[in-house]
Amino acid sequence: MNAMEMILLCALVTMVPRILPLFMPFLSKLPRFVKKCMMLLPVAALGALIFPLALTDFGTEWLAGLLGVTTAFFVSYNKGSMFVSILSSLAVTVAILLVLV
């Protein structure tokens, strides 16, 4: 499979879930819990990709990654904006790395 085929396949896989609800009106009548789960699914997938890297990317300073992710979680959980969440997790991670190194 060449690069162009891979790009087109990725585009198709991304477009189908976005276009599908337009042609299936019963999807708008799903229970509220199912709608909420469908809405949170991309966030859960992203978290599953980011969390292991936060622990392994810093090598022996894995504590910095863990505290950065924890900070981002608590700021987001307390309805902080995405900007504040990212900045606070970066600040904590850098501060811990500066102390450890």
Contacts in CASP RR format, 6 or more apart in sequence:
PFRMAT RR
TARGET T0000
AUTHOR 0000-0000-0000
METHOD contacts of the structure
MODEL  1
MNAMEMILLCALVTMVPRILPLFMPFLSKLPRFVKKCMMLLPVAALGALI
FPLALTDFGTEWLAGLLGVTTAFFVSYNKGSMFVSILSSLAVTVAILLVL
V
1 9 0 8 1.000
20 27 0 8 1.000
21 27 0 8 1.000
21 28 0 8 1.000
30 38 0 8 1.000
50 69 0 8 1.000
51 69 0 8 1.000
54 65 0 8 1.000
54 66 0 8 1.000
54 68 0 8 1.000
54 69 0 8 1.000
55 62 0 8 1.000
55 65 0 8 1.000
55 66 0 8 1.000
56 62 0 8 1.000
57 65 0 8 1.000
58 64 0 8 1.000
58 65 0 8 1.000
58 97 0 8 1.000
61 96 0 8 1.000
61 97 0 8 1.000
61 100 0 8 1.000
61 101 0 8 1.000
63 96 0 8 1.000
63 100 0 8 1.000
64 92 0 8 1.000
64 93 0 8 1.000
64 96 0 8 1.000
64 97 0 8 1.000
64 100 0 8 1.000
65 93 0 8 1.000
65 96 0 8 1.000
67 92 0 8 1.000
67 93 0 8 1.000
67 96 0 8 1.000
68 89 0 8 1.000
68 90 0 8 1.000
68 92 0 8 1.000
68 93 0 8 1.000
68 96 0 8 1.000
69 89 0 8 1.000
71 88 0 8 1.000
71 89 0 8 1.000
71 92 0 8 1.000
71 93 0 8 1.000
72 85 0 8 1.000
72 86 0 8 1.000
72 88 0 8 1.000
72 89 0 8 1.000
75 84 0 8 1.000
75 85 0 8 1.000
75 88 0 8 1.000
75 89 0 8 1.000
76 82 0 8 1.000
76 85 0 8 1.000
END
